[in-house]
Amino acid sequence: AGGGAVSGAGVAFQPPVPRDDLLVLLGYAKAVLNSSRSEGMSNTLLEGMTCGTPIVARACPGNVSLVRHRRTGLLYSTPSECVALCKELLQHPHLSATLSSAAGVYVSMHHSLEKERNSLKSALEVLLDSN
């Protein structure tokens, strides 16, 4: 394998790309699929939500903290649920648009650069004050 994109059955696996290219690619994607069994706060999900790309993610604690099932994305527990939700998303463009719009609002309200910066600053202040 030469390190390029690998595609098949409607899925494309991309090699690592520069961040600016990644954000462009996310905007073209039909969905961001997160299959992690364990996840913290996934930057990939936040980036996808910001770019207006629908989210399909395994229902693990980190993903559940970001995605509200059928409001800001789709959550699954089993591979068969994942397949069914992906098919549903592709068959219903209105669902895709509704989830993407709500996810963008959620990220801007709860995970904007300013909110993230302030949260980090507060956490650092607590750590520094405790020493």
GROMACS elastic network, one bead per residue, 0.5 to 0.9 nm:
[ bonds ]
;  ai    aj funct       b0    kb
    1     4     6  0.73899   500
    1     6     6  0.89920   500
    2     5     6  0.88642   500
    3     6     6  0.85552   500
    3    14     6  0.85762   500
    3    15     6  0.61748   500
    3    16     6  0.89458   500
    4    13     6  0.86535   500
    4    14     6  0.68029   500
    4    15     6  0.59504   500
    5    12     6  0.65636   500
    5    13     6  0.55567   500
    5    15     6  0.59561   500
    6    11     6  0.82269   500
    6    12     6  0.56138   500
    6    13     6  0.51306   500
    6    14     6  0.66095   500
    6    15     6  0.84523   500
    7    10     6  0.70319   500
    7    11     6  0.55332   500
    7    13     6  0.62259   500
    7    14     6  0.85674   500
    8    11     6  0.54418   500
    8    12     6  0.66078   500
    8    13     6  0.89371   500
    9    12     6  0.85051   500
   14    17     6  0.77893   500
   16    22     6  0.84225   500
   17    20     6  0.82263   500
   17    21     6  0.61981   500
   17    22     6  0.59819   500
   18    21     6  0.53612   500
   18    22     6  0.61628   500
   18    23     6  0.89089   500
   19    23     6  0.63349   500
   19    24     6  0.87732   500
   20    23     6  0.53696   500
   20    24     6  0.65785   500
   20    25     6  0.88351   500
   21    24     6  0.51418   500
   21    25     6  0.61783   500
   21    26     6  0.86226   500
   22    25     6  0.50400   500
   22    26     6  0.60801   500
   22    27     6  0.86440   500
   23    26     6  0.50780   500
   23    27     6  0.63827   500
   23    47     6  0.73320   500
   23    48     6  0.79466   500
   23    51     6  0.69343   500
   24    27     6  0.52137   500
   24    28     6  0.67779   500
   24    51     6  0.82597   500
   25    28     6  0.52264   500
   25    29     6  0.63221   500
   26    29     6  0.51140   500
   26    30     6  0.83861   500
   26    31     6  0.80211   500
   26    32     6  0.75010   500
   26    47     6  0.79339   500
   26    48     6  0.60466   500
   26    51     6  0.64718   500
   26    52     6  0.82303   500
   26    53     6  0.64786   500
   27    30     6  0.83583   500
   27    48     6  0.76257   500
   27    51     6  0.54044   500
   27    52     6  0.65161   500
   27    53     6  0.60482   500
   28    31     6  0.87601   500
   28    53     6  0.77971   500
   29    32     6  0.70652   500
   29    53     6  0.65087   500
   29    54     6  0.84769   500
   30    53     6  0.66202   500
   30    54     6  0.69156   500
   30    89     6  0.85807   500
   30    90     6  0.75834   500
   30    96     6  0.84621   500
   31    48     6  0.80608   500
   31    53     6  0.54972   500
   31    55     6  0.56089   500
   31    56     6  0.67733   500
   31    86     6  0.82085   500
   31    89     6  0.84143   500
   31    90     6  0.89394   500
   31    96     6  0.85465   500
   32    44     6  0.80095   500
   32    45     6  0.71112   500
   32    48     6  0.63177   500
   32    49     6  0.87063   500
   32    53     6  0.65689   500
   32    54     6  0.62476   500
   32    56     6  0.61033   500
   32    57     6  0.78774   500
   33    45     6  0.84944   500
   33    54     6  0.87416   500
   33    55     6  0.62434   500
   33    57     6  0.56404   500
   33    58     6  0.83544   500
   33    82     6  0.89907   500
   33    86     6  0.88781   500
   34    37     6  0.89962   500
   34    42     6  0.88913   500
   34    44     6  0.83432   500
   34    45     6  0.76280   500
   34    55     6  0.78566   500
   34    56     6  0.63807   500
   34    58     6  0.61968   500
   34    63     6  0.84548   500
   35    38     6  0.88572   500
   35    56     6  0.84473   500
   35    57     6  0.60069   500
   35    58     6  0.52894   500
   35    59     6  0.88869   500
   35    82     6  0.88858   500
   36    39     6  0.61197   500
   36    57     6  0.79292   500
   36    58     6  0.64335   500
   36    59     6  0.89274   500
   36    60     6  0.76506   500
   36    63     6  0.88749   500
   37    58     6  0.68542   500
   37    59     6  0.81229   500
   37    60     6  0.61373   500
   38    58     6  0.88653   500
   38    60     6  0.59625   500
   38    61     6  0.73405   500
   38    62     6  0.72620   500
   38    63     6  0.86389   500
   39    42     6  0.66018   500
   39    60     6  0.67001   500
   39    61     6  0.69300   500
   39    63     6  0.65646   500
   40    43     6  0.89525   500
   40    60     6  0.89834   500
   40    61     6  0.75202   500
   40    63     6  0.73072   500
   40    65     6  0.88958   500
   41    44     6  0.88673   500
   41    45     6  0.82164   500
   41    46     6  0.82993   500
   41    61     6  0.89521   500
   41    62     6  0.51842   500
   41    63     6  0.67744   500
   41    65     6  0.75568   500
   41    66     6  0.72966   500
   42    45     6  0.53350   500
   42    46     6  0.64902   500
   42    47     6  0.86794   500
   42    62     6  0.70752   500
   42    63     6  0.69891   500
   42    66     6  0.82699   500
   43    47     6  0.59509   500
   43    48     6  0.84312   500
   44    47     6  0.50517   500
   44    48     6  0.60425   500
   44    49     6  0.84774   500
   45    48     6  0.50561   500
   45    49     6  0.60185   500
   45    50     6  0.84638   500
   45    55     6  0.68664   500
   45    57     6  0.83981   500
   45    63     6  0.80137   500
   45    66     6  0.79730   500
   45    67     6  0.85102   500
   46    49     6  0.50716   500
   46    50     6  0.60611   500
   46    51     6  0.85883   500
   46    66     6  0.79064   500
   46   103     6  0.87452   500
   46   104     6  0.89494   500
   46   107     6  0.69318   500
   46   111     6  0.81106   500
   47    50     6  0.50156   500
   47    51     6  0.61256   500
   47    52     6  0.86935   500
   47    53     6  0.86431   500
   48    51     6  0.50611   500
   48    52     6  0.62867   500
   48    53     6  0.50907   500
   48    54     6  0.70893   500
   48    55     6  0.70283   500
   48   100     6  0.88730   500
   48   103     6  0.89755   500
   48   104     6  0.89807   500
   49    52     6  0.52700   500
   49    53     6  0.56995   500
   49    54     6  0.67235   500
   49    55     6  0.69793   500
   49    72     6  0.81487   500
   49    73     6  0.86082   500
   49    99     6  0.89784   500
   49   100     6  0.64790   500
   49   101     6  0.84897   500
   49   102     6  0.87769   500
   49   103     6  0.52932   500
   49   104     6  0.54848   500
   49   105     6  0.89224   500
   49   106     6  0.85029   500
   49   107     6  0.69454   500
   50    53     6  0.75575   500
   50   100     6  0.84758   500
   50   103     6  0.73118   500
   50   104     6  0.51916   500
   50   105     6  0.85547   500
   50   107     6  0.65268   500
   50   108     6  0.78656   500
   51    54     6  0.89758   500
   51   100     6  0.84265   500
   51   104     6  0.75771   500
   52    97     6  0.81793   500
   52    99     6  0.86387   500
   52   101     6  0.66530   500
   52   103     6  0.74636   500
   52   104     6  0.63137   500
   53    96     6  0.80550   500
   53    97     6  0.86327   500
   53    99     6  0.86208   500
   53   100     6  0.57839   500
   53   103     6  0.87587   500
   54    72     6  0.79551   500
   54    73     6  0.61250   500
   54    74     6  0.81520   500
   54    89     6  0.82965   500
   54    95     6  0.89923   500
   54    96     6  0.58420   500
   54    97     6  0.77240   500
   54    98     6  0.89366   500
   54    99     6  0.61811   500
   54   100     6  0.51029   500
   54   101     6  0.88852   500
   54   103     6  0.80306   500
   55    67     6  0.79567   500
   55    72     6  0.75648   500
   55    74     6  0.60978   500
   55    75     6  0.82528   500
   55    96     6  0.88679   500
   55    99     6  0.79637   500
   55   100     6  0.78195   500
   55   103     6  0.85967   500
   56    67     6  0.89416   500
   56    73     6  0.60178   500
   56    75     6  0.58454   500
   56    76     6  0.75302   500
   56    82     6  0.74489   500
   56    85     6  0.75259   500
   56    86     6  0.71911   500
   56    89     6  0.89516   500
   57    60     6  0.82950   500
   57    63     6  0.66733   500
   57    64     6  0.85391   500
   57    67     6  0.80570   500
   57    73     6  0.77356   500
   57    74     6  0.63067   500
   57    76     6  0.63107   500
   57    77     6  0.87534   500
   57    82     6  0.79998   500
   58    63     6  0.69440   500
   58    64     6  0.83047   500
   58    74     6  0.84945   500
   58    75     6  0.54748   500
   58    77     6  0.57265   500
   58    78     6  0.79075   500
   58    82     6  0.78282   500
   59    62     6  0.82301   500
   59    63     6  0.61043   500
   59    64     6  0.57231   500
   59    67     6  0.88110   500
   59    74     6  0.88553   500
   59    75     6  0.52071   500
   59    76     6  0.53999   500
   59    77     6  0.55904   500
   60    63     6  0.55107   500
   60    64     6  0.59982   500
   60    65     6  0.86663   500
   60    75     6  0.88012   500
   60    76     6  0.89412   500
   60    77     6  0.81402   500
   61    64     6  0.50739   500
   61    65     6  0.61904   500
   61    66     6  0.89866   500
   62    65     6  0.52395   500
   62    66     6  0.69358   500
   62    67     6  0.89509   500
   63    66     6  0.53314   500
   63    67     6  0.59367   500
   63    68     6  0.89721   500
   63    75     6  0.82127   500
   64    67     6  0.52041   500
   64    68     6  0.67136   500
   64    69     6  0.81657   500
   64    75     6  0.76933   500
   65    68     6  0.78882   500
   66    72     6  0.84183   500
   66   106     6  0.87705   500
   66   107     6  0.87276   500
   67    70     6  0.86462   500
   67    71     6  0.77753   500
   67    72     6  0.55862   500
   67    73     6  0.56390   500
   67    74     6  0.73473   500
   67    75     6  0.74270   500
   67   103     6  0.79029   500
   68    71     6  0.52566   500
   68    72     6  0.51905   500
   68    73     6  0.61280   500
   68    74     6  0.73825   500
   68    75     6  0.77995   500
   68   103     6  0.87791   500
   69    72     6  0.64395   500
   69    73     6  0.55064   500
   69    75     6  0.54636   500
   69    76     6  0.87225   500
   70    73     6  0.54937   500
   70    74     6  0.54269   500
   70    75     6  0.78781   500
   70    95     6  0.85217   500
   70    99     6  0.69315   500
   71    74     6  0.77932   500
   71    98     6  0.78502   500
   71    99     6  0.57478   500
   71   100     6  0.89507   500
   71   102     6  0.65737   500
   71   103     6  0.76027   500
   72    98     6  0.80513   500
   72   100     6  0.65940   500
   72   101     6  0.78330   500
   72   102     6  0.52977   500
   72   104     6  0.81784   500
   72   105     6  0.89755   500
   72   106     6  0.75621   500
   73    96     6  0.85470   500
   73    99     6  0.54872   500
   73   100     6  0.74023   500
   73   102     6  0.85463   500
   73   103     6  0.70567   500
   74    82     6  0.87328   500
   74    85     6  0.69945   500
   74    86     6  0.86968   500
   74    89     6  0.88150   500
   74    99     6  0.83174   500
   75    81     6  0.85844   500
   75    82     6  0.78422   500
   75    85     6  0.82575   500
   76    79     6  0.77067   500
   76    80     6  0.86187   500
   76    81     6  0.55151   500
   76    82     6  0.55007   500
   76    85     6  0.77358   500
   77    80     6  0.85238   500
   77    81     6  0.65637   500
   77    82     6  0.74470   500
   78    81     6  0.51938   500
   78    82     6  0.63393   500
   78    83     6  0.88498   500
   79    83     6  0.63208   500
   79    84     6  0.86867   500
   80    83     6  0.51522   500
   80    84     6  0.62042   500
   80    85     6  0.86026   500
   81    84     6  0.50665   500
   81    85     6  0.60379   500
   81    86     6  0.84963   500
   82    85     6  0.52148   500
   82    86     6  0.61023   500
   82    87     6  0.85802   500
   83    86     6  0.51557   500
   83    87     6  0.61699   500
   83    88     6  0.85698   500
   84    87     6  0.51862   500
   84    88     6  0.61368   500
   84    89     6  0.86321   500
   85    89     6  0.60719   500
   85    90     6  0.86199   500
   86    89     6  0.50837   500
   86    90     6  0.62707   500
   86    91     6  0.86169   500
   87    90     6  0.51718   500
   87    91     6  0.60858   500
   87    92     6  0.85935   500
   88    91     6  0.51066   500
   88    92     6  0.60630   500
   88    95     6  0.83855   500
   89    92     6  0.53668   500
   89    93     6  0.67409   500
   89    94     6  0.86490   500
   89    95     6  0.63878   500
   89    96     6  0.58500   500
   90    93     6  0.64520   500
   90    95     6  0.88087   500
   90    96     6  0.76867   500
   91    95     6  0.87995   500
   92    95     6  0.54108   500
   92    96     6  0.66974   500
   92    97     6  0.89897   500
   93    97     6  0.62280   500
   93    98     6  0.85933   500
   94    97     6  0.50903   500
   94    98     6  0.60470   500
   94    99     6  0.85589   500
   95    98     6  0.51015   500
   95    99     6  0.60738   500
   95   100     6  0.84195   500
   96    99     6  0.53676   500
   96   100     6  0.60655   500
   96   101     6  0.85665   500
   97   100     6  0.51464   500
   97   101     6  0.60500   500
   97   102     6  0.85946   500
   98   101     6  0.52863   500
   98   102     6  0.62359   500
   98   103     6  0.85367   500
   99   102     6  0.52553   500
   99   103     6  0.59779   500
   99   104     6  0.85874   500
  100   103     6  0.50798   500
  100   104     6  0.61809   500
  100   105     6  0.87391   500
  101   104     6  0.52385   500
  101   105     6  0.64533   500
  101   106     6  0.87385   500
  102   105     6  0.51590   500
  102   106     6  0.61582   500
  102   107     6  0.87269   500
  103   107     6  0.61848   500
  103   108     6  0.85981   500
  104   107     6  0.52530   500
  104   108     6  0.62012   500
  104   109     6  0.86029   500
  105   108     6  0.51923   500
  105   109     6  0.61165   500
  105   110     6  0.85500   500
  106   109     6  0.52102   500
  106   110     6  0.59565   500
  106   111     6  0.76535   500
  107   110     6  0.52685   500
  107   112     6  0.62734   500
  108   111     6  0.58133   500
  108   113     6  0.85084   500
  109   112     6  0.64737   500
  109   115     6  0.83943   500
  110   115     6  0.68398   500
  110   116     6  0.83037   500
  111   114     6  0.79089   500
  111   115     6  0.58238   500
  111   116     6  0.58084   500
  112   115     6  0.51888   500
  112   116     6  0.61308   500
  112   117     6  0.84422   500
  113   116     6  0.51848   500
  113   117     6  0.59661   500
  113   118     6  0.85197   500
  114   117     6  0.50927   500
  114   118     6  0.60916   500
  114   119     6  0.85621   500
  115   118     6  0.51227   500
  115   119     6  0.60919   500
  115   120     6  0.85821   500
  116   119     6  0.51160   500
  116   120     6  0.61693   500
  116   121     6  0.85166   500
  117   120     6  0.52015   500
  117   121     6  0.60594   500
  117   122     6  0.86132   500
  118   122     6  0.60807   500
  118   123     6  0.85696   500
  119   122     6  0.51557   500
  119   123     6  0.62079   500
  119   124     6  0.86216   500
  120   123     6  0.51099   500
  120   124     6  0.61326   500
  120   125     6  0.85558   500
  121   124     6  0.51362   500
  121   125     6  0.61215   500
  121   126     6  0.86927   500
  122   125     6  0.50599   500
  122   126     6  0.62732   500
  122   127     6  0.86967   500
  123   126     6  0.52061   500
  123   127     6  0.63302   500
  123   128     6  0.87017   500
  124   127     6  0.50408   500
  124   128     6  0.60621   500
  124   129     6  0.84455   500
  125   128     6  0.50775   500
  125   129     6  0.59061   500
  125   130     6  0.84790   500
  126   129     6  0.51562   500
  126   130     6  0.61915   500
  127   130     6  0.53028   500
  127   131     6  0.68916   500
  128   131     6  0.55326   500
